[in-house]
């Protein structure tokens, strides 16, 4: 999917580039709910090849895929390919990563579950060899 | 927007027709999260002219508009026109309705906030004269 194609699948405003050592590649994050909301919802846009590091959420997270092609992987399991319309329920304290395919932009909404339980715990990057082996 | 146009804006599966006396017109509701989830998320699709009755949520609700054109109105305030990418934070216990424009399908995600506080309270239908006066 090229950038022009992406523009057709962007529903929620892309927001600004998000500078973080927990992402390999460029990512845009737009908070759709006010700061301090009981239910933080972010629109997250990954450039092709971009993914986050392994991490876990104290209260869990739900991903709603709105554009492109990407992956979700839990530690010790195969990566799961994601497309628009897919929904991923990430249980609390389960180590995982998500991000774009090598050749596609990827857009999802990310909804924090029980954010009052605390922030995400960030771990090591996804090994390049493991990411590169994905189709 | 015709039905063919709608198909281009449907991201999440439309699900089944939802029979309810609290809606005027035909609506489709697809629960994206498991029954009993701490965070119920529904994909809601209104045919042109379809809207729900006035109601309120014990814990509030967030609407994320993904397709078509519709409205959100709080009691005593003017109706607000909605388009894809719009986000509505509905406070707890605020009387309101939402639904499609007369000439357009309308699709939104609906996320319950603090569902443990109890179910929605359903009230009277939106007066036809008030709905018909919308542009």
Interface residues (C-beta under 8 A of the other chain):
Chain A: X11 X12 X13 X32 X33 X34 X37 X38 X39 X41 X62 X64 X66 X84 X85 X87 X89 X109 X111 X113 X114
Chain B: X11 X12 X13 X32 X33 X34 X37 X38 X39 X41 X60 X62 X64 X66 X84 X85 X87 X89 X109 X111 X113 X114
